[in-house]
Amino acid sequence: MARYLAVWLYLVALGLVACTVGGSRPTSLTPPPTTPAPPATAAATALPAPPASSSSAADCPVTPFASDRPSHPNTAAFTDTWYRNPEGTLWAGLHRTFKGKWYAATGHKVLWAKGTGLPLQVRARRLDGTSPPAEIDIPDGYRNFPYQASSLTFPTPGCWEVEGVAGPHRIRFVIWVLPADQKPLGIP
């Protein structure tokens, strides 16, 4: 066993020597560069600083889900993940398929519990960087109902603020949008 280990270590060392500049010829078909290397005494140049990274989920003031649900039983049954304004007059519920998580480049079905006859307006903006605008679809036909269906699609991951307005009622919540490639299978 020790003999095999010694042979293996010898081969690894030989491979390391072969990988050094003077140990082997280049295997690429591209000719070597003709620009001479700078002299060894040249001062090192500083690399540019990496671009400022976007914030992390820890830096995003994510709004927790409400512990209660809207009063209408059919609306309340839509999901367990609701946001609510302090007065309890405007609610936003993320469809249960998403299990309380938001993903970039994904249409999220959001149900809004609002007053009957009140049109809904929704805005979203990225808080931690620049981004194309979110796509917000609010279909017609819900004006005479105490709820409104919608679809929200966030083009980039990061920290987003969502604001909904229905008549005199307003809700604002902050979410962390995960990259699209983290979306589990089974989520459309």
C-alpha positions in Angstrom: 0.0 0.0 0.0 2.8 2.4 0.9 4.4 1.6 -2.5 1.3 2.7 -4.4 1.1 5.8 -2.3 4.7 6.7 -3.1 4.1 6.1 -6.9 0.9 8.2 -6.7 2.7 11.1 -5.0 5.6 10.8 -7.5 3.1 11.1 -10.4 1.3 14.0 -8.8 4.6 15.8 -8.3 5.6 15.1 -11.9 2.3 16.5 -13.1 2.8 19.7 -11.1 6.2 20.1 -12.6 4.8 19.6 -16.1 2.2 22.3 -15.4 4.8 25.0 -14.6 5.9 27.5 -17.3 9.2 25.8 -18.0 8.0 22.3 -17.5 6.1 21.7 -20.8 5.3 23.2 -24.1 1.9 24.8 -24.5 -0.8 22.4 -25.8 -2.8 25.2 -27.3 -2.7 25.8 -31.1 -2.7 29.5 -30.4 0.8 31.0 -30.6 2.3 32.3 -27.4 1.9 36.0 -26.8 4.6 38.2 -28.3 4.3 40.9 -25.7 7.2 40.5 -23.2 6.4 40.1 -19.6 7.0 43.1 -17.4 10.3 43.1 -15.5 10.3 41.4 -12.1 11.0 44.8 -10.5 7.9 46.5 -11.9 5.4 47.7 -9.3 2.2 45.8 -9.1 -0.8 47.7 -10.3 -3.9 47.7 -8.2 -6.9 45.9 -9.7 -10.1 48.0 -9.9 -12.5 47.5 -7.0 -15.3 45.1 -7.8 -18.6 46.7 -8.5 -20.7 47.2 -5.5 -22.7 44.1 -5.0 -26.4 44.2 -4.7 -27.7 43.8 -1.2 -28.4 40.5 0.4 -31.7 39.3 1.9 -30.3 40.3 5.3 -30.0 43.9 4.1 -33.6 44.0 2.8 -36.3 45.1 5.3 -38.7 42.3 4.3 -42.2 42.7 5.6 -43.4 39.7 7.6 -46.6 38.0 6.6 -49.7 38.8 8.7 -50.7 36.4 11.4 -54.3 36.7 10.5 -56.3 36.6 7.2 -59.0 38.7 5.5 -62.5 38.2 7.0 -64.2 36.9 3.9 -63.8 33.1 4.1 -63.4 32.4 0.4 -60.8 35.1 0.0 -59.0 34.0 3.2 -58.7 30.4 1.8 -56.6 31.6 -1.1 -53.3 31.4 0.8 -51.6 31.4 4.2 -49.2 34.2 3.2 -51.0 37.5 3.5 -49.7 41.1 3.9 -52.1 43.6 5.4 -52.2 47.3 6.0 -52.4 48.4 9.7 -56.2 49.0 9.4 -56.9 45.6 7.9 -58.7 47.2 5.0 -56.4 46.1 2.2 -54.6 42.8 1.9 -52.3 41.1 -0.6 -51.9 37.3 -0.7 -49.2 35.4 -2.6 -50.6 32.2 -4.1 -49.8 29.1 -2.0 -47.9 27.6 -4.9 -45.0 29.9 -4.1 -44.8 28.9 -0.4 -44.2 32.5 0.6 -41.2 33.0 -1.8 -40.9 35.4 -4.7 -38.8 34.6 -7.8 -37.4 36.8 -10.6 -38.9 36.4 -14.1 -41.9 34.5 -12.7 -45.6 35.6 -12.8 -46.8 35.6 -9.2 -50.6 35.3 -8.7 -51.5 37.8 -6.0 -55.0 38.2 -4.7 -56.0 41.5 -3.1 -58.8 41.8 -0.5 -60.2 45.2 -0.9 -63.5 47.1 -0.6 -66.3 46.3 -3.1 -66.4 48.8 -5.9 -62.8 50.1 -5.4 -60.4 49.9 -8.4 -57.0 48.6 -7.5 -53.7 50.2 -8.5 -50.3 48.5 -7.9 -46.8 49.8 -8.2 -43.4 48.1 -7.5 -39.9 49.4 -7.4 -36.5 47.9 -6.7 -34.9 49.3 -3.6 -31.4 48.0 -3.8 -30.4 48.8 -7.4 -31.6 49.6 -10.9 -34.0 47.3 -12.8 -36.4 47.3 -15.6 -39.9 47.9 -14.2 -42.0 45.1 -12.8 -44.8 43.8 -14.9 -48.1 44.2 -13.2 -51.3 42.8 -14.7 -54.6 43.7 -13.1 -57.4 42.2 -15.1 -60.8 43.9 -15.5 -64.0 42.4 -14.0 -63.4 42.6 -10.3 -64.7 46.0 -9.5 -67.9 44.7 -7.9 -66.2 42.1 -5.8 -64.3 42.4 -2.5 -61.2 41.0 -4.1 -59.0 41.5 -7.1 -56.7 39.0 -8.9 -53.4 40.2 -10.3 -50.1 39.0 -11.6 -46.7 40.5 -10.5 -43.5 39.7 -12.4 -40.2 41.0 -11.1 -37.5 41.1 -13.8 -34.5 40.9 -11.5 -33.8 39.4 -8.1 -33.3 41.8 -5.1 -35.2 43.9 -2.6 -38.5 45.2 -4.0 -41.2 47.4 -2.5 -44.8 46.8 -3.6 -47.6 49.3 -3.0 -51.3 48.8 -3.5 -54.0 51.4 -3.5 -57.7 50.8 -3.5 -59.8 54.0 -2.9 -58.6 55.5 0.4 -56.9 52.2 1.4 -53.1 51.8 1.0 -50.7 48.9 1.6 -46.9 48.8 1.3 -44.7 45.8 1.8 -41.1 44.9 1.0 -40.1 41.5 -0.4 -36.9 39.7 -1.3 -37.0 38.3 -4.9 -34.9 35.2 -5.4 -33.1 34.5 -8.7 -35.2 32.6 -11.2 -32.8 29.6 -11.2 -33.7 29.0 -7.5 -37.3 28.4 -8.4 -38.3 24.8 -7.5 -39.8 22.5 -10.1 -43.5 22.6 -10.2 -43.8 26.4 -9.9 -45.0 27.8 -13.2 
